[in-house]
């Protein structure tokens, strides 16, 4: 019987920060309420790119 630690996945933190940051930037643009969800979507896309390219390539030290 072997005991192993489960790996914790904290990717949701990147998505949450990106969603809130994108929505905040969309609200600051001051072009109307349509830019808030647009900013949130762009934030989520950039978080996905960040996780795919930078975070997944990192090895545990």
VOPAGU-2260 file (C-alpha; in pm, 1 decimal, decimal comma):
REM VOPAGU-2260
SITE   aa  ch    i         X         Y         Z
SITE  UNK   A    0       0,0       0,0       0,0
SITE  UNK   A    1     164,0     323,2    -107,1
SITE  UNK   A    2      73,7     665,8      11,8
SITE  UNK   A    3     112,4     955,8    -222,4
SITE  UNK   A    4      21,6    1318,3    -196,4
SITE  UNK   A    5    -247,2    1447,4    -422,7
SITE  UNK   A    6    -133,7    1733,0    -638,1
SITE  UNK   A    7    -332,8    2045,0    -570,8
SITE  UNK   A    8    -443,0    2237,2    -875,8
SITE  UNK   A    9    -457,9    2612,4    -824,8
SITE  UNK   A   10    -534,0    2709,5   -1185,2
SITE  UNK   A   11    -867,9    2853,5   -1075,8
SITE  UNK   A   12    -678,9    3134,6    -898,4
SITE  UNK   A   13    -531,6    3251,9   -1229,7
SITE  UNK   A   14    -874,0    3242,4   -1393,6
SITE  UNK   A   15   -1039,5    3428,1   -1106,5
SITE  UNK   A   16    -777,3    3703,7   -1100,1
SITE  UNK   A   17    -794,0    3739,3   -1479,0
SITE  UNK   A   18   -1174,1    3751,8   -1476,8
SITE  UNK   A   19   -1185,2    4022,6   -1211,2
SITE  UNK   A   20    -900,6    4221,7   -1366,7
SITE  UNK   A   21   -1055,7    4205,6   -1711,8
SITE  UNK   A   22   -1394,6    4313,6   -1579,5
SITE  UNK   A   23   -1231,3    4600,0   -1388,5
SITE  UNK   A   24   -1044,5    4718,4   -1698,0
SITE  UNK   A   25   -1364,1    4685,9   -1901,2
SITE  UNK   A   26   -1543,2    4906,5   -1648,7
SITE  UNK   A   27   -1265,4    5167,1   -1659,5
SITE  UNK   A   28   -1279,0    5192,2   -2040,5
SITE  UNK   A   29   -1596,3    5398,6   -1992,7
SITE  UNK   A   30   -1747,1    5309,1   -2329,2
SITE  UNK   A   31   -2053,6    5139,0   -2187,0
SITE  UNK   A   32   -2149,0    4831,1   -1994,2
SITE  UNK   A   33   -2080,9    4602,1   -2290,4
SITE  UNK   A   34   -1705,0    4635,5   -2231,1
SITE  UNK   A   35   -1720,9    4478,4   -1883,2
SITE  UNK   A   36   -1795,8    4124,1   -2011,2
SITE  UNK   A   37   -1565,0    4180,1   -2309,6
SITE  UNK   A   38   -1281,7    4266,9   -2071,4
SITE  UNK   A   39   -1364,1    3964,9   -1855,7
SITE  UNK   A   40   -1355,1    3731,9   -2158,0
SITE  UNK   A   41   -1025,0    3876,2   -2277,3
SITE  UNK   A   42    -888,1    3833,1   -1925,1
SITE  UNK   A   43    -992,6    3467,4   -1920,6
SITE  UNK   A   44    -831,6    3410,1   -2259,7
SITE  UNK   A   45    -505,6    3566,2   -2144,8
SITE  UNK   A   46    -512,8    3354,1   -1826,6
SITE  UNK   A   47    -561,3    3041,0   -2034,6
SITE  UNK   A   48    -264,6    3136,3   -2250,4
SITE  UNK   A   49     -56,1    3211,3   -1941,5
SITE  UNK   A   50    -138,1    2875,1   -1784,0
SITE  UNK   A   51     -86,8    2681,7   -2108,2
SITE  UNK   A   52     247,9    2839,1   -2200,5
SITE  UNK   A   53     420,3    2947,1   -1880,4
SITE  UNK   A   54     277,9    2759,4   -1585,1
SITE  UNK   A   55     248,3    2414,8   -1742,1
SITE  UNK   A   56     615,7    2422,3   -1843,1
SITE  UNK   A   57     729,5    2483,2   -1488,5
SITE  UNK   A   58     859,1    2180,4   -1302,5
SITE  UNK   A   59     824,6    2123,8    -930,3
SITE  UNK   A   60    1151,8    2200,1    -757,2
